[in-house]
Amino acid sequence: GDASNNDPAKSKGLYDRSKGRHYHGGDLQGLIAKLPYLKSLGVTAIWTTPFYDNNDQLDTKEVYEGVPATTGYHGYGAVDMYAVDEHLGEMAKLREFVQKAQALGFKVIQDQVANHTGPYHVWANDPPTPTWWNGTLENHLTNNWQKWTAMNPRATYQTQKRNIDGWFINILPDFNQDDAEVEKYLIQNSLWWLEMNGFDAIRMDTLPHVPRAFWQKWGSAIKKEYPNVNILGELYDGDPALISYFQTGRRGHDGIDTQIDTLYDFALFYPIRNAFGQGKNVREISQIFSKDWLYPNSEVLTTFLGVHDMPRFMNEEGATIEGLKLAQTLIMTSRGTPLLYYGDELAMRGGGDPDNRRDFPGGFPGDNRNAFTNSGRTAEERDVWNHLALLGKLRLENAALRRGKSLDLLDEEQQMAYVRMTETEAVLVVFNNDTKAANVSFDVSMIKVFAPNATLTDRLGKVSDAKINNGRVSFSMPTRTAGIFTVKK
């Protein structure tokens, strides 16, 4: 990137690559430089850290044991919601990044926060209205994370209060969206960022900790001005009933349609980690898919193996490269839009925050290798990178993997199979999560795209061809392997 952004005069002393919670030098110019790399991996959209200006001094309020001080490097503690943080660049550079990314075919997703600001925002001590915040610096509730109260038809405001009005980690000033001026400010701020920079989508933080009535007003305002902008909401919970309650397409029991297009599929995330990370059975995955009827549109959920708020996949007890590749195969071939967290293409390790946010090898001056290049990757990294790139290629080439109907064909303790199909093509996906080889056989007669005696070939090159016989197909699956099958030409 631009080294002059590392330690700007405005906020000297916050850059230190030896410290996990400090700025390390990533910026918008660096993103521009690496757009070709993302293209080569098959990426089609980019979600970045929030751009808001954050605190210019060490943060002595967000304190962790053994860490004397932190910084606002993560971007979620805004002190100016109309400015780009100086460590990332300037507004003109942000526009340049968006324009160059879009010129290469990428969509750009802006991370926004309407629940809170940082504790150093000038308004923390001097709010524009008496009811700008839920409480005050001296007298406020702490968030209790009881997200389920947001959908509970028996809940009262009293039982929802701490989840909606409580301050995150007891320090982040919590917006009172019931204040008319706050509502107007947050809506106008979101529209301003879209108008100034031309983003394709918004990723909205902390969805269930804000009144649903606000999301309906906010989302409606976004869609009125920018009908093609997609809204992705974060709801950190594994309950599909709760996640689906926040998706647009129907009104909840409170009469509200949130206008949120899609959400992270945390409900699928946990069984994926259990099955492919820890070696547990894959039936949990099928059980989650069986609840897709809860959603107005499960096809657009964002599926993922990890994000910045959790330990990485390879940090799971018992995690292996084979398991990681199985997990990647699932999210790249099942319904939904797959999300790749940077470094997962290298099987990057990492525990909880900030260890899960390690520097990407080769992204910084002085790095002893450059994993942005094939020659700079280890053998293990090349294996995973090439696998993921092939999955991206197959997804791009086969419309059925992007928008085909899904049917489950096999549901055993350690084996599963499903088909993605349109009227003109079908792709069969088979998994063996067992530590032993397995022979599987199942009915495919309902897949009319397949000729009665068609030969199916594995596009990943791991499983032998198989011929359909009397409406059934059989495969010999090696240990911990997946196959993606299409009709052999």
Secondary structure, DSSP 8 states (H G I E B T S, - for coil): --GGGSS-GGGTT-B-TTSTTSB-S--HHHHHHTHHHHHHHT--EEE----EEE-SS-BSSS-BTTBS-B-STTS-SEEEEEEE-TTT--HHHHHHHHHHHHHTT-EEEEEE--SB--TTSGGGTS-SSTTSBSS-SSS--B----GGGGT-TT--HHHHHHHHH-BBTTTB-BB-TTSHHHHHHHHHHHHHHHHHH--SEEEES-GGGS-HHHHHHHHHHHHHH-TT-EEEE------HHHHHHTSSSS--TTS------EEB-HHHHHHHIIIIIH---THHHHHHHTTGGGSS-GGG-EEES--TTS--GGGSTT--HHHHHHHHHHHHHSSSEEE--TTGGGT----STTGGG---TTSSTT-S--TTSGGGS-HHHHHHHHHHHHHHHHHHH-HHHHH-EEEEEEE-SSEEEEEEE-SS-EEEEEEE-SSS-EEEEEE-TT-TTS-TT-EEEETTS-S--EE-BTTEEEEEE-TTEEEEEEE--
